[in-house]
Amino acid sequence: MRFINDAVEFVMGFIIPVGALAAVILVLLNFYGQYQCENYKTITGKNTKYARFDICYIETETGFQRWDEYKARSVASEGLKHE
């Protein structure tokens, strides 16, 4: 019986607060990712969509492409621009 009481005390005292903190952090990071996606749309004028808890997608001629892949492909094809 003491083992069960210790296990319940551990879950209530440690696991639940850590899980709640992790959930709050994930939600905040999701809002930040959504903000970045909208900001990219505002700056470039390219159509974007944000998949919750995933990543920003940029519309290309062939459909939507992940932002990181789009960025890598555009740098590879156009090169870094220096002014």
ABEGO torsion letter per residue (X at the ends): XAAAAAAAAAAAAAAAAAAAAAAAAAAAAAAAAAAAAAAAAAAAGBBBBBBBGBBBBBBBAAEBBBAAAAAAAAAAAAEBBBX
